[in-house]
């Protein structure tokens, strides 16, 4: 019997489609192996030696031997840094200049690096770059929301194989984000607790959907996972902003992320995925009701007319089975 | 300079990415021509002669010579017809049985039929089947929302080439739909007019984004189009529900739809797309503030981490240029 499960964060329903559900192992990517990449590609703007081809480097992590991670401006930015935040009205239509930030985090000098196969210290460099750039962008008062995300593979929307992430600073709070904040606020008002802390507590006590736990983080499949192997990583400590992570916590997150991405990599044959960090809008400070987290969405299912029309999702994987499957995959070497 | 444009229906912002914008002709699908389909496929459950392979036919349009359009139950339904609507609580989690309808509209007996290449009378049959089944499903008091949609092509989420659409009856109102109703209600309360009627009036007077107009319908590219060639078809007359369309209007819609899909077919080389009808939740009756419409979303862009994280979209096509391009494509023969 198929089941509707409510996503506690958006209050939307997900259909767990038992009638068409598939065993976890059937989701292993049948895509042909990615073409082996060279260690260094002389025509890649992100490879060492081509630093002058990228614009406006805002951050570099490294030493005299060279950089390990860099943050540069996107060459074809969706938002530009210069401009006024004035809104224009034309009849019923509102517009404004797309002022903001659109940066690229070049994660590693090696063209063929794979995030889950890097050492924890290297993943820590990437997370540090995220956080340090987050703080820089947040300083610009025009920015209201900062998105950090990573598109892995063509189905996830990237065509540049050199490992990279993106950081976008928006001059607005997206309606979707406002709605989530409202729901979290209402939950706090009604119960006196953070909805996310409560979720962590419940998931730890049931254990059914847990993938991996570290000292400071818990990774699990959401109860109302939107799609097969949709995965969350929550900090155990209540923090509203990614910025609040201590160095010790970031190192622990690197460990957790390596394990989770490694399980997806080895267990599902390196699926394409999107990874994103959901943090508090920058004009809010630490709140009792919002808790930042990381979301990983393997691009295994195609969202179609149903999803477009309803905003709801149909998931053909049972969350508890997905978690069990990933627990059974050894950690990446 | 990139521009943020506000989607009046969701109040979310779309980035019109001028820095990476492409001319309309660059969006022509480079996908290889679809494999030519046979007129009849003996192994296809939707082809004539195999009617017994489909379950629970609820509607048939045709005559003694045979059927022209059928509505049958989906063999692997996301929702099932039998069951109670009771909600279960387990800790903070809510679930319910996925009770509802999941039907398939077999649009035409020919396995190789292409909607825009059919005659207007044949498209009218499909739209009539939508409407007649809509009325049947709405009679079931457990149903709160009816979605009608069509997935065309693999990128749009279908693997069955025989031309078909789907009708889903949900026992809930999706949060996304609730939010749209709230916004439309507020607009009506503030201005005394229907936001959608106002949009039609404005688009007709500017003309910049119009694709095609018929006696009762207007098709145009939304001011804040979410993706390249995102297209709307609005009824000119104020109607909240698709059910209210008269026969005369449905015939006119067939004409409009044929023209619009034909322009996409010929102009963009038969792109994959999702088509959907946004109608009022079934427990509401005709309202002053909501207006049903049809939305067509070609699957040209891939939504990635940015879209997932923000609910916002980056569009690399300028809506006015897309409309001009489609106006210039002759109607399908």
Boltz contact constraints between the chains, C-beta under 6 A:
constraints:
  - contact:
      token1: [A, 1]
      token2: [B, 97]
      max_distance: 6.0
  - contact:
      token1: [A, 2]
      token2: [B, 98]
      max_distance: 6.0
  - contact:
      token1: [A, 3]
      token2: [B, 95]
      max_distance: 6.0
  - contact:
      token1: [A, 3]
      token2: [B, 98]
      max_distance: 6.0
  - contact:
      token1: [A, 4]
      token2: [B, 96]
      max_distance: 6.0
  - contact:
      token1: [A, 4]
      token2: [B, 98]
      max_distance: 6.0
  - contact:
      token1: [A, 5]
      token2: [B, 95]
      max_distance: 6.0
  - contact:
      token1: [A, 6]
      token2: [B, 94]
      max_distance: 6.0
  - contact:
      token1: [A, 8]
      token2: [B, 92]
      max_distance: 6.0
  - contact:
      token1: [A, 10]
      token2: [B, 175]
      max_distance: 6.0
  - contact:
      token1: [A, 11]
      token2: [B, 175]
      max_distance: 6.0
  - contact:
      token1: [A, 12]
      token2: [B, 174]
      max_distance: 6.0
  - contact:
      token1: [A, 12]
      token2: [B, 175]
      max_distance: 6.0
  - contact:
      token1: [A, 13]
      token2: [B, 172]
      max_distance: 6.0
  - contact:
      token1: [A, 15]
      token2: [B, 78]
      max_distance: 6.0
  - contact:
      token1: [A, 15]
      token2: [B, 98]
      max_distance: 6.0
  - contact:
      token1: [A, 17]
      token2: [B, 78]
      max_distance: 6.0
  - contact:
      token1: [A, 19]
      token2: [B, 76]
      max_distance: 6.0
  - contact:
      token1: [A, 19]
      token2: [B, 77]
      max_distance: 6.0
  - contact:
      token1: [A, 20]
      token2: [B, 76]
      max_distance: 6.0
  - contact:
      token1: [A, 76]
      token2: [B, 19]
      max_distance: 6.0
  - contact:
      token1: [A, 76]
      token2: [B, 20]
      max_distance: 6.0
  - contact:
      token1: [A, 77]
      token2: [B, 19]
      max_distance: 6.0
  - contact:
      token1: [A, 78]
      token2: [B, 15]
      max_distance: 6.0
  - contact:
      token1: [A, 78]
      token2: [B, 17]
      max_distance: 6.0
  - contact:
      token1: [A, 78]
      token2: [B, 314]
      max_distance: 6.0
  - contact:
      token1: [A, 91]
      token2: [B, 202]
      max_distance: 6.0
  - contact:
      token1: [A, 92]
      token2: [B, 8]
      max_distance: 6.0
  - contact:
      token1: [A, 92]
      token2: [B, 198]
      max_distance: 6.0
  - contact:
      token1: [A, 93]
      token2: [B, 223]
      max_distance: 6.0
  - contact:
      token1: [A, 94]
      token2: [B, 6]
      max_distance: 6.0
  - contact:
      token1: [A, 95]
      token2: [B, 3]
      max_distance: 6.0
  - contact:
      token1: [A, 95]
      token2: [B, 5]
      max_distance: 6.0
  - contact:
      token1: [A, 96]
      token2: [B, 4]
      max_distance: 6.0
  - contact:
      token1: [A, 97]
      token2: [B, 1]
      max_distance: 6.0
  - contact:
      token1: [A, 98]
      token2: [B, 2]
      max_distance: 6.0
  - contact:
      token1: [A, 98]
      token2: [B, 3]
      max_distance: 6.0
  - contact:
      token1: [A, 98]
      token2: [B, 4]
      max_distance: 6.0
  - contact:
      token1: [A, 98]
      token2: [B, 15]
      max_distance: 6.0
  - contact:
      token1: [A, 147]
      token2: [B, 309]
      max_distance: 6.0
  - contact:
      token1: [A, 147]
      token2: [B, 310]
      max_distance: 6.0
  - contact:
      token1: [A, 149]
      token2: [B, 305]
      max_distance: 6.0
  - contact:
      token1: [A, 149]
      token2: [B, 309]
      max_distance: 6.0
  - contact:
      token1: [A, 151]
      token2: [B, 304]
      max_distance: 6.0
  - contact:
      token1: [A, 151]
      token2: [B, 305]
      max_distance: 6.0
  - contact:
      token1: [A, 156]
      token2: [B, 304]
      max_distance: 6.0
  - contact:
      token1: [A, 157]
      token2: [B, 302]
      max_distance: 6.0
  - contact:
      token1: [A, 157]
      token2: [B, 304]
      max_distance: 6.0
  - contact:
      token1: [A, 172]
      token2: [B, 13]
      max_distance: 6.0
  - contact:
      token1: [A, 174]
      token2: [B, 12]
      max_distance: 6.0
  - contact:
      token1: [A, 174]
      token2: [B, 310]
      max_distance: 6.0
  - contact:
      token1: [A, 174]
      token2: [B, 311]
      max_distance: 6.0
  - contact:
      token1: [A, 174]
      token2: [B, 312]
      max_distance: 6.0
  - contact:
      token1: [A, 175]
      token2: [B, 10]
      max_distance: 6.0
  - contact:
      token1: [A, 175]
      token2: [B, 11]
      max_distance: 6.0
  - contact:
      token1: [A, 175]
      token2: [B, 12]
      max_distance: 6.0
  - contact:
      token1: [A, 176]
      token2: [B, 311]
      max_distance: 6.0
  - contact:
      token1: [A, 198]
      token2: [B, 92]
      max_distance: 6.0
  - contact:
      token1: [A, 202]
      token2: [B, 91]
      max_distance: 6.0
  - contact:
      token1: [A, 223]
      token2: [B, 93]
      max_distance: 6.0
  - contact:
      token1: [A, 274]
      token2: [B, 304]
      max_distance: 6.0
  - contact:
      token1: [A, 274]
      token2: [B, 305]
      max_distance: 6.0
  - contact:
      token1: [A, 274]
      token2: [B, 308]
      max_distance: 6.0
  - contact:
      token1: [A, 276]
      token2: [B, 305]
      max_distance: 6.0
  - contact:
      token1: [A, 276]
      token2: [B, 308]
      max_distance: 6.0
  - contact:
      token1: [A, 276]
      token2: [B, 309]
      max_distance: 6.0
  - contact:
      token1: [A, 302]
      token2: [B, 157]
      max_distance: 6.0
  - contact:
      token1: [A, 304]
      token2: [B, 151]
      max_distance: 6.0
  - contact:
      token1: [A, 304]
      token2: [B, 156]
      max_distance: 6.0
  - contact:
      token1: [A, 304]
      token2: [B, 157]
      max_distance: 6.0
  - contact:
      token1: [A, 304]
      token2: [B, 274]
      max_distance: 6.0
  - contact:
      token1: [A, 305]
      token2: [B, 149]
      max_distance: 6.0
  - contact:
      token1: [A, 305]
      token2: [B, 151]
      max_distance: 6.0
  - contact:
      token1: [A, 305]
      token2: [B, 274]
      max_distance: 6.0
  - contact:
      token1: [A, 305]
      token2: [B, 276]
      max_distance: 6.0
  - contact:
      token1: [A, 308]
      token2: [B, 274]
      max_distance: 6.0
  - contact:
      token1: [A, 308]
      token2: [B, 276]
      max_distance: 6.0
  - contact:
      token1: [A, 309]
      token2: [B, 147]
      max_distance: 6.0
  - contact:
      token1: [A, 309]
      token2: [B, 149]
      max_distance: 6.0
  - contact:
      token1: [A, 309]
      token2: [B, 276]
      max_distance: 6.0
  - contact:
      token1: [A, 310]
      token2: [B, 147]
      max_distance: 6.0
  - contact:
      token1: [A, 310]
      token2: [B, 174]
      max_distance: 6.0
  - contact:
      token1: [A, 311]
      token2: [B, 174]
      max_distance: 6.0
  - contact:
      token1: [A, 311]
      token2: [B, 176]
      max_distance: 6.0
  - contact:
      token1: [A, 312]
      token2: [B, 174]
      max_distance: 6.0
  - contact:
      token1: [A, 314]
      token2: [B, 78]
      max_distance: 6.0
